[in-house]
Amino acid sequence: MGTCTGVGFSSNRNPSAAGKEAARKALEQAKVTTPDFVLVFATVGYDQHQLIASIREATGGALLCGCSGEGIITHGTCIESNFGVSVMTIASDEIRFHSAHIKEIEGRAEAAGEELAVTLKPLTAPDTRACLLFADGLVFNFDPFLSSFERTMGRQEPLPFFGGLAADNWALHATYQYHNDEVFTGGMVAVLMSGSASIAWGVNHGCVPVGSKRTITRCAGNVIQEIDGRPALEALQEYLDPDWMTQWNKSSLNLCLGFKTPEHMRQGYEEYVIRYMPGKNDGAGEVIIQSEVTPGTELWIMRRDKELITAGLGAISRELRTLPESVPKFVLHFECVGRGKMVFRESEKSALLSSLQREFPDEVPWIGFYTYGEIGPIAHHNCFHNFTAVVAAVY
């Protein structure tokens, strides 16, 4: 049989009809009736339980994982609206999938990493290639999670992570994670991928600094309290327009923070690692990011550069073609919400997507979503990213 993969999508506003339509299209492209694995990304306008139930019914109760996103991505299509669902179905005697989920991860990232590793470790094998991870983008803290997970797994070489943080179309209220029949918030879903597959991937952000070097002088975990001895929000104010305090979503989309890429990850990657600021504390003058920092850390205020983004997508395309096999079995695509409709016109978005996908035939199954944070390895080190595209081709 090999690996039979298909992707379908729907923008129907009825959750049951949308789920069935997307699943039917995916099964038709895969030319199967019963898949082994189903991957789902959807936006939050739907009744999430009805949507997932309809997909489960249409795919015969196969293993299902996924999450909500700010938008969905397939070959030639990117939908950023409240009503969009994409489904990938895979039937394979070459690739095996095992999954797990952890609930209530807020404030307990380290414990969640250990719990997930304890669950997944017995399911790994010598041919386990990667782990897909989808976590709540409003509560996830990557660094303590990763440290705990990798320590508990105890592998000589870290298991590569690919994925993204669930989103909710800028409501910043509740994101959703999917695992079989369950739909929940505040958790994470992980999928082990094992077998004869090979993976090529690329990561690129396309941001440039707009000011001089700054220094974090006080912080706690992922909360930046002071920059250059001033409250963090006060230090950032000079880069933002007068309405920045009442339009934080817009402000934090236009500007982000850049940290020097660690030396062991420099080869083949950009000079800065980018961080989005999803939250703030007005009273204390603090900003919140999605990974941890320490006092004395240098940072730069960054903005996106459209020419660099375009060039970066070209670089990703070349990275995806480094394996000798000519056509991938499927492609996974995790794109930051900060590179979507809030920044680019529809025609610009379509052109960027086309520049990335044109190297591959239209029939290559391609699925992704617009995330609140992207996950992908750099120089064999698992990393968390913002304002970035992470694309992985499975051959």
Disulfide bonds with the S-S distance in Angstrom:
none
